[in-house]
Amino acid sequence: MSTESTELPPVAPEVLAEAVENLTPRLRKKLDAATEGCAAGATLAADGAVTLRFGEDALVTLRPGPAGTITTAEQATCSCLLAPRCLHRAAALGAAPLAEAPPEPVAAAGSHEPADPAGPGDSAGTTGSTESAAAVEPADRVGPAEPAEPAEPAGPAPALTAAQLRAAGALWQVAAEALAAGVTAGGAVVQAELLRAAHTARLAGLPRAEAAALRVVRGLRAARERRAGQRLGDLTSAFRELLHTAGLLASGSADPALTGTARRAYAPGGSLQVHGLCREPVLSATGYGGVVTHVLGPDGSRYSVSDVRPGGLARARGAGSASVALGGATLDHAGLARGGLRIVGATVSAEGRLGAGRGVRATPLPGIAWTERPAAALFARPAAEAVAELSADPEAAETALLGCDVTVVGAAGEHLLVRETRPDAPLLRLLPAHPHPELAHTQNLRRIAAYPGVQLRVLGRPDLDRTATLRPLAVGPVPGAAYTLRLPEEWLGRADLGYDRLQGMHFPPGAADPVPLPAAEGPDPLADSPLWRVRRLLETGVAGGRRALAEAARGTSSLAAASYGPLRRAGLTAAADLAAALAAEADRRPRDVFGRLADPSPDGYAWAWLAAATHLAAAERSLIAASWAADPSAVMSAAR
């Protein structure tokens, strides 16, 4: 048996939930302390089992299945007399990362195909987390460490069943209790209740609600363990999504499409002709790595070809030149990004992913430049117009690509400042699409920053969590510009920033006309807005629970009711009213028939919190969309 510490195998959420549920109340109180640090002594046996010792008389053995995960209760055993209802077994399972849903088998064309465990546009996970749901981190918000939102079925959906309504109601209740507890009290028992409700939701056919609950559990774990890169704002967003989804479903008045689908459905797409745009590396916090190549159809429809498998960073770096597994095509992903395919018998998911069913046949086509149709349309309109459309459809925004021509201003902190080449355009901030230092994004942006005045054609993903921020995937020369990139002919006029490495010879000689670097990056309407008071109030509730929010609002801090004056003076009266109502509800303490203080129901508090959080998200989206516009006066009015 190995004497070195090893990682614990992922555990199916329902297995962990059952183990915690089987504990006595006395043992549940000890679970958090028992879980903390127990994984440090894990050892790997020759047969692949992982063992953890608790004292002299208790040895927990985890025997993962062929997929490397614990999917049944029998795969986790303990040698103590109380097993399997023992503290040791529950602690070992609680210390392990949560498993992803098992992959679907590859199906024939026209049916269902396995979805990649990660892909661009998936809700972002926390960089460095070992539990984000195979979160893609092409953006550090990500942006794009969590699994993709389940695709919504096309066409009319049947009404919710009684079982779905019960499951949604139960999930709402445990989510409200978890919110009232906050990170401080959201330990293993609270997480297990969420996992149990999530599993019930999955069995009832509510995969979207299940995915939202798992994101909250992973966020609670990351926050309690104080992992590097963990953001309280991400957990706040996860709670908002969970409460929104569960609340609407439980009400019975939601669109049945809100249930989502458990896997991506691949429908027949007939014959397609696609041309490459760019490729980007995919790196998951749970050890997946690969590449996604973005392609366009003749009518401008966007598709993608992905290759994401276990392998982590090494696979993410190498997959950029791996063969395209699509209909026997002889291209690799580097060739597809600058080439094209004619596909017969194509299968396409709702998100535009091209499937590799048995009936698919593909032959290579020559590539097209970004200056030719249909790619040229991506750069034909101001970026502000495209962002305004995306802000109205947050789900589409997660995978959207935006193109624009910019002039480099220079580096400012972690940003590369550029200005769109149109009259009165605002400063834009470019951030690496993926922050990992072993990928080429950061190095390429630093190289570009050394050439102020150079003009670039940029294709990237707008970061709608930040003001006027774009995460570029590829760059190319601006047609007709004198001081622009000079790329090799075989690159077909673009460089993939995650794979190609820009060198000095790719930039024009000499220097451009001086570009004045602003004394400051310019106003940040999101940071400067008094909406931060609402955001802090919501995050205080997530971090410390209902009591922490009530105490902060009662005190003399900036969260007190008097501090809502700046919101009202800025015209944000709805935000002020909702924040005040939330503070009042958090501080409400009912009394029983004997006049004694009683614990309030979390239901009203959760609805008040959700109302304030939903309004804040909409207001911030408006501010961010307006920050891309040339008229600064539109910024604050957009949030009112």
Beta strands, then each sheet from edge to edge (+ up, - down):
strand 1: 43-44
strand 2: 50-54
strand 3: 58-62
strand 4: 76-78
strand 5: 267-283
strand 6: 288-296
strand 7: 302-310
strand 8: 340-348
strand 9: 361-365
strand 10: 402-412
strand 11: 415-420
strand 12: 427-430
strand 13: 455-462
strand 14: 469-476
strand 15: 495-496
sheet 1: 1+ 2- 3+ 4-
sheet 2: 7+ 6- 5+ 8- 9+
sheet 3: 15+ 14- 12- 11+ 10- 13+
end
